[in-house]
Amino acid sequence: MANVSVKNVSIRLLFDAGLNGEGKAVTKRKTYSRIRLNATPEQMYNTSAALAVLSSYQLIEIESVESGRVTL
């Protein structure tokens, strides 16, 4: 059976940056890396919400990004 070992966790915040000249939605992303591997989803959400308050853009979405190795 294959195993996954997570090496890095990041949180990515997606912000609404308004509309461009053509009227299409513009988004901005900010990634924070080196998140503790044992951080709970609630801790990541609370941290992301606190960081989003510092932005002048409205927060749309929070993503958790994990990278690691898949081995047998």
C-alpha positions, 0 to 999 in steps of 0.5 A: 500500500502506498503511503504519503508523508507530508513535508510542507504545509502552506495556506493560500489566501484568495482576494477579490481585487475588483474588476479590470478594464474589460469588466472581468474579475481580478483576484490576488493570491498570497501564500504563507508557507512553513505552517506547522504540520500539526496545525488543525484546520480551525487554527489555519482558518483563524490565522488566515482570517487574522491575516486577511484583516490586514489586506485592503481586499476582501477575502474570497477563499482559503486553501491549504496546500500540502506537499510531500512524498508518495512511497510504497 
